Amino acid sequence: MTLFTTTTYPVNSIIDDIDLGTIGLPELQRPFVWPNVNVRNLFDSLYRGYPAGFLLFWKVGAGAGLRGIGTKNEKSVPELAIVDGQQRLTSLYAVMKGVEVLRANFKKERIRIAFNPLLEKFDVADAAVIKDKNYIPDITELWKPETKLISFAREFIKTISQAREITETEIERIEEAISKLHNLPQQYQFVALTLSPMVTAETIAEVFVRINGEGKKLNQADFIMTLMSVFWDEGRAELEKFAQDATRPTDGQASPFNHFIKPAPDQLLRATVGLGLKRARLENVYSVLRGRDAVTGEDNPEKRDEQFTLLKAAQQRALNLASWHHFLSALTLAGYRGEKMISSQTAVIYSYVLYLIGTCDYGIDKGTMRQAIAEFFFMAALTGRYSTSPETRFESDLVQLRGLQGKDAYLAKLQEISATVLTSDYWTITLPAALATSAARSPSLFAYHAALIKLDARALYSPVKITSLIDPAVNGTKAAFEQHHLFPKGYLTKLGIEDTRTVNQIANFAMVEWPENIKIGAKAPADYVPPLDAALAAQEREQQYFWHALPPLWWQMDYEAFLVERRNRMAKVIRSAWEALISGGLPHEPAKPPTVAALLASGETDAVEYKSTLRTNLHTKQADEKMHLAALKTIAGFLNAKGGTLLIGVADDGEILGLEADDFPNEDKMGLHLVNLIRDRIGDVFLPYVHPHFDGETGKRVLIVRCETGPKAAFVKDSAQQRFFVRGGNATAELTGGSIVDYVKQRFG
């Protein structure tokens, strides 16, 4: 059987056939036109006679379920379907006929392309181009039935001559260019391949996938949409309608509209596939839906029908408005308030899948499921769980959740996934490091905002609650709240700090009401903060400092030290919100820092080391500088590596000796002694990265010194020299000479 025939079509013939309804658009590809710049490039190619690709039609006859091109086309059922070339033909038809098209956001738009006859140049008709008298602002005018070419050209030339003197040569060039453009529909011919009506619908889908797959024009979701169009066209239409309805509010009518996400059809498809087929990788779903045998490679219609039956049932549940909106209320429960706080729409969709599996497959009541998903989404959004390789990550999550027996096991597994991620080290080390960014759409920043809402916090130095300032339904000329630079740009510039990434660190921003932001301006913190601080009552000051992660007398701090300290405090705020969230669900054990017993149980490792004393030599019973150096080199080694914990008051074999041998008057004096040692021998800049505290075990006290990864290379001052230590295995080693340079370059860039 001959699969196709070849024909040449002048542009005007194609436009006429579309107008007459002979050519129509099948549901075989994304129904939205190119950006306007692509349309401009298309007309430029046609004008210059360049190849613009071939068209692929399918001769299907009546009853094929096609639609016309444009938004008002109500022609008869077409005989030819556009399998490939829809973007080009829709663009040509829209411009030449002046009809509206639908954009990806489901909004209607008229495409206007301008033309400069003197330069023979096409442009998108923006405000600047329209004002330029050298342009025909909308080439659609050339092809209107009432347009008379000679009169049109004369009027255009007259308009230009009123602005400047125009030569005879220019007049000739203008007339020739306008005439050439006007005759383009008759002159330019497309090559069209027309597939035989004997070709099956499934083969048409396969041809489409192969043609577009090579050029990566479509993704795996589009391929599945293609199959749906062939075997379950109403299913695809439901996805598109749900997506379209979600973009606009209604007058009291039930709809999927919300302030968190305007889901695309392919995102809704992921929810359906996740629930019905328990899969995340769409590349595997296409073969499954075709019913393809993994061994023979042959398509089995019975298997295909079985998979589509599962898909249909899942889609009905996924597009249920009650389930959709109840799920979205879980995001509100987690502290999130709108689309501007969502850094990953994928996290929303995958969380919806987990919600649906819980309510539909395990029969978990919606209230319990909402609580569980609020927790899971908070974790996923905070950590950017689905920001990279999302399909692989979610496929792994689905594997963990597969085959669980009963609702309790399902809920427990969701909690376990979160607990595995949100460890003590995450809160104290990983999260503060993640907050060291200036990215405006950072997941950790949005989580901090959600935490403030969850904790019912007020704006900085304001009685107004943040939750009342963040209303996604209100769109004024200026936001009710703003992110204010605590150390203003102008002030930092005076200090010589101008790097944007440093100035715009997340830790330098706080939520304020915008009138207050205007008042603060570029004042130094020491100028604008004390009066605001003095106006607070003691209890109110304590709350404000906690919510907004501010150290005492923060306006007097060195800027870099302030950023480090505030990141640590912001992490604590987020952790508090997390603990407040999980306390509303099933019982959880809040994560705690490792105990002395736990640190002793693991023995000395690359992240744990013991020292018997801080300053006393146990043999001589006297203060010994070697003891100081031993502790300092361990701390520096941790700072120069991946961080770690030093236990002072513990022998090498793990026996707890206590702190008596160091003979300090009290623990505060000992802690201050250590801080002074670090300040004098390693440097002030490292103090925010070292966290000492005291703990007890078997009646004896131990000084625990937890070290983060340092911000730069840490050297220990020893007499007149600077020494460099690193952590290797369960020992601290000293590097010298070129080894230091190589290590620092690799470790700190």
Rosetta blueprint (number, residue, H / E / L):
1 M L
2 T L
3 L L
4 F E
5 T E
6 T E
7 T E
8 T E
9 Y E
10 P E
11 V H
12 N H
13 S H
14 I H
15 I H
16 D H
17 D H
18 I H
19 D H
20 L H
21 G L
22 T L
23 I E
24 G E
25 L E
26 P L
27 E L
28 L L
29 Q L
30 R L
31 P L
32 F L
33 V L
34 W L
35 P L
36 N H
37 V H
38 N H
39 V H
40 R H
41 N H
42 L H
43 F H
44 D H
45 S H
46 L H
47 Y H
48 R H
49 G L
50 Y L
51 P L
52 A L
53 G L
54 F L
55 L E
56 L E
57 F E
58 W E
59 K E
60 V L
61 G L
62 A L
63 G L
64 A L
65 G L
66 L L
67 R E
68 G L
69 I L
70 G L
71 T L
72 K L
73 N L
74 E L
75 K L
76 S L
77 V L
78 P L
79 E L
80 L E
81 A E
82 I E
83 V E
84 D E
85 G L
86 Q H
87 Q H
88 R H
89 L H
90 T H
91 S H
92 L H
93 Y H
94 A H
95 V H
96 M H
97 K H
98 G L
99 V L
100 E E
101 V E
102 L E
103 R L
104 A L
105 N L
106 F L
107 K L
108 K E
109 E E
110 R E
111 I L
112 R L
113 I E
114 A E
115 F E
116 N E
117 P L
118 L L
119 L L
120 E L
121 K E
122 F E
123 D E
124 V E
125 A L
126 D L
127 A H
128 A H
129 V H
130 I H
131 K H
132 D L
133 K L
134 N L
135 Y L
136 I E
137 P L
138 D L
139 I H
140 T H
141 E H
142 L H
143 W H
144 K L
145 P L
146 E L
147 T L
148 K L
149 L H
150 I H
151 S H
152 F H
153 A H
154 R H
155 E H
156 F H
157 I H
158 K H
159 T H
160 I H
161 S H
162 Q H
163 A H
164 R L
165 E L
166 I L
167 T L
168 E H
169 T H
170 E H
171 I H
172 E H
173 R H
174 I H
175 E H
176 E H
177 A H
178 I H
179 S H
180 K H
181 L H
182 H H
183 N L
184 L H
185 P H
186 Q H
187 Q H
188 Y L
189 Q E
190 F E
191 V E
192 A E
193 L E
194 T E
195 L E
196 S L
197 P L
198 M L
199 V L
200 T L
201 A H
202 E H
203 T H
204 I H
205 A H
206 E H
207 V H
208 F H
209 V H
210 R H
211 I H
212 N H
213 G H
214 E H
215 G L
216 K L
217 K L
218 L L
219 N L
220 Q H
221 A H
222 D H
223 F H
224 I H
225 M H
226 T H
227 L H
228 M H
229 S H
230 V H
231 F H
232 W L
233 D H
234 E H
235 G H
236 R H
237 A H
238 E H
239 L H
240 E H
241 K H
242 F H
243 A H
244 Q H
245 D H
246 A L
247 T L
248 R L
249 P L
250 T L
251 D L
252 G L
253 Q L
254 A L
255 S L
256 P L
257 F L
258 N L
259 H L
260 F L
261 I L
262 K L
263 P L
264 A L
265 P H
266 D H
267 Q H
268 L H
269 L H
270 R H
271 A H
272 T H
273 V H
274 G H
275 L H
276 G H
277 L H
278 K L
279 R L
280 A L
281 R L
282 L H
283 E H
284 N H
285 V H
286 Y H
287 S H
288 V H
289 L H
290 R H
291 G L
292 R E
293 D L
294 A L
295 V L
296 T L
297 G L
298 E L
299 D E
300 N L
301 P H
302 E H
303 K H
304 R H
305 D H
306 E H
307 Q H
308 F H
309 T H
310 L H
311 L H
312 K H
313 A H
314 A H
315 Q H
316 Q H
317 R H
318 A H
319 L L
320 N L
321 L H
322 A H
323 S H
324 W H
325 H H
326 H H
327 F H
328 L H
329 S H
330 A H
331 L H
332 T H
333 L H
334 A L
335 G L
336 Y L
337 R L
338 G L
339 E H
340 K H
341 M H
342 I L
343 S L
344 S L
345 Q H
346 T H
347 A H
348 V H
349 I H
350 Y H
351 S H
352 Y H
353 V H
354 L H
355 Y H
356 L H
357 I H
358 G H
359 T H
360 C H
361 D H
362 Y L
363 G L
364 I L
365 D L
366 K H
367 G H
368 T H
369 M H
370 R H
371 Q H
372 A H
373 I H
374 A H
375 E H
376 F H
377 F H
378 F H
379 M H
380 A H
381 A H
382 L H
383 T H
384 G L
385 R L
386 Y L
387 S L
388 T L
389 S L
390 P H
391 E H
392 T H
393 R H
394 F H
395 E H
396 S H
397 D H
398 L H
399 V H
400 Q H
401 L H
402 R L
403 G L
404 L L
405 Q L
406 G L
407 K H
408 D H
409 A H
410 Y H
411 L H
412 A H
413 K H
414 L H
415 Q H
416 E H
417 I H
418 S H
419 A H
420 T H
421 V H
422 L L
423 T L
424 S H
425 D H
426 Y H
427 W H
428 T H
429 I H
430 T H
431 L H
432 P H
433 A H
434 A H
435 L L
436 A L
437 T L
438 S L
439 A L
440 A L
441 R L
442 S L
443 P H
444 S H
445 L H
446 F H
447 A H
448 Y H
449 H H
450 A H
451 A H
452 L H
453 I H
454 K H
455 L L
456 D L
457 A L
458 R E
459 A L
460 L L
461 Y L
462 S L
463 P L
464 V L
465 K E
466 I H
467 T H
468 S H
469 L H
470 I L
471 D L
472 P L
473 A L
474 V L
475 N L
476 G L
477 T L
478 K L
479 A L
480 A L
481 F E
482 E E
483 Q E
484 H E
485 H E
486 L L
487 F L
488 P L
489 K H
490 G H
491 Y H
492 L H
493 T H
494 K H
495 L L
496 G L
497 I L
498 E L
499 D L
500 T H
501 R H
502 T H
503 V H
504 N L
505 Q L
506 I H
507 A H
508 N H
509 F E
510 A E
511 M E
512 V E
513 E E
514 W H
515 P H
516 E H
517 N H
518 I H
519 K H
520 I H
521 G L
522 A L
523 K L
524 A L
525 P H
526 A H
527 D H
528 Y H
529 V H
530 P H
531 P H
532 L H
533 D H
534 A H
535 A L
536 L L
537 A L
538 A H
539 Q H
540 E H
541 R H
542 E H
543 Q H
544 Q H
545 Y H
546 F H
547 W H
548 H L
549 A L
550 L L
551 P L
552 P L
553 L L
554 W H
555 W H
556 Q H
557 M L
558 D L
559 Y H
560 E H
561 A H
562 F H
563 L H
564 V H
565 E H
566 R H
567 R H
568 N H
569 R H
570 M H
571 A H
572 K H
573 V H
574 I H
575 R H
576 S H
577 A H
578 W H
579 E H
580 A H
581 L H
582 I H
583 S L
584 G L
585 G L
586 L L
587 P L
588 H L
589 E L
590 P L
591 A L
592 K L
593 P L
594 P L
595 T L
596 V H
597 A H
598 A H
599 L H
600 L H
601 A H
602 S L
603 G L
604 E L
605 T E
606 D L
607 A L
608 V E
609 E E
610 Y E
611 K E
612 S L
613 T L
614 L L
615 R L
616 T E
617 N E
618 L L
619 H L
620 T L
621 K L
622 Q E
623 A E
624 D L
625 E H
626 K H
627 M H
628 H H
629 L H
630 A H
631 A H
632 L H
633 K H
634 T H
635 I H
636 A H
637 G H
638 F H
639 L H
640 N H
641 A L
642 K L
643 G L
644 G E
645 T E
646 L E
647 L E
648 I E
649 G L
650 V E
651 A L
652 D L
653 D L
654 G L
655 E L
656 I E
657 L L
658 G L
659 L L
660 E H
661 A H
662 D H
663 D L
664 F L
665 P L
666 N L
667 E H
668 D H
669 K H
670 M H
671 G H
672 L H
673 H H
674 L H
675 V H
676 N H
677 L H
678 I H
679 R H
680 D H
681 R H
682 I L
683 G L
684 D H
685 V H
686 F H
687 L H
688 P H
689 Y H
690 V E
691 H E
692 P E
693 H E
694 F E
695 D E
696 G E
697 E E
698 T L
699 G L
700 K E
701 R E
702 V E
703 L E
704 I E
705 V E
706 R E
707 C E
708 E L
709 T L
710 G L
711 P L
712 K L
713 A L
714 A L
715 F E
716 V E
717 K E
718 D E
719 S L
720 A L
721 Q E
722 Q E
723 R E
724 F E
725 F E
726 V E
727 R E
728 G E
729 G L
730 N L
731 A E
732 T E
733 A E
734 E E
735 L E
736 T L
737 G L
738 G H
739 S H
740 I H
741 V H
742 D H
743 Y H
744 V H
745 K H
746 Q H
747 R H
748 F H
749 G L
